[in-house]
Amino acid sequence: MPRRPVPAGPWGATWLAAAAIALAAVAAIELAMRARGYRPSVKDDEYAWAWQRARVSDASPRTVAVLGTSRIHLAFSPSAFADALPDWTAVQLAIDGTQPAGALVDLAADPDFRGVALVDTLESGIVAENRNSQRAYIAAYHRRWRAPGAMAERWLATPVQSHLAILSDTLLHILATGAAPPYVTTFPDRTQFADYALTDIAERRKKLLDRLAPTPPTPQQADAWLASVLEMEPSIAAIQARGGQVVYLRMPTCDERWATDQITEPRPLYWNRLAKKTRAIAIHFADFPSLRDFQCPDTSHIASRDGPRFTRAVIDILADRGVFPRPGATASRSPR
């Protein structure tokens, strides 16, 4: 069949014009979304976590793996940490809606992790039934080089997503639902910032509190809890044997949430018993004026704007226990 001749024409100029129109359309949508309050935000998926998880396998005693839940994810300030301890590296590995025991076990099995595991955990966060809640993220890290396409895609997408609000949600979804901008922004290092002015905080408080069922435990339940959490001790011992350290940090809760916590996991039966038996350093916010005076807009999370003050308070408390040097001191922790 004879080939149809391509008509002559200024194709270069045509393609250039098409590209210019497309860029103008993208720019217009970007400006419109920013005017509605949308901001660039990186998608926090398993492979974003895998990239950060690889950073703590550096055999350095001055690396801090920040493990836990949304509480420390929203509260920990890497810039405040870097200002206080410039010779140290903090890596954000907390995952919203999960518990950190699985990641702690994974670090314990990693001979190249020799730093500090800072573990934000509820009393229930390290019991056996919660140890698989981060399984998908840990699995993504261990298969990362067997999934080069996914790792490359995440590596390429991260800088783009961190600059374009248009990628923080789909335009079709926004137009169809009139969705408000998300109040949490994720940065390339997985740090998150929550702007509670962008959410209905009264409604959010109500939703969180409606989930609570303040039922006092029996002594038998408390004993079973203690036996379960002490199963983590071999993992803690493995990290300490390499010169590292593990810190259990009970993050602040406030108002009705804290009142409920004291009913469901009373300290004499729960945290205090763990603190006496664990090899880890156990820090409970209620024991320290610098941690217990924070406000929690939704009763469960410190406001991200208070993150620098929170981070400095944690550093000072752990400096008193020899985990960190005093901010501004020249000495740094070396392998034991």
Buried (B, 14 or more C-beta within 10 A) or exposed (E): EEEEEEEEEEEEEEEEEEEEEEEEEEEEBBEBBBEEBBBBBBEBBBBBBBBBBBBBBBBBBBBBBBBBBBBBBBBBBBEBBBBBBEEBBBBBBBBBEBBBBBBBBBBBEBEBBBBBBBBBBBBBBBBEEBBEBBBBBBEBBEBBEEBEEBBEEBEEBBEEBBEBBBBBBEEEEBEEEEEEBBBBBBBBBBBBBBBBEBBEBEEBBEEBBEEBEEEEBEEEBBEBBBEBBBBBBEBBEBBBEBBBBBBBBBBBBBBBBBEBBBEBBBBEBBBEBBBEEBBBBBBBBBBBEBBBEBEBBBBBBBBBBBBBBBBBBBBBBBBEEEBBBEBEEEEEBEEE
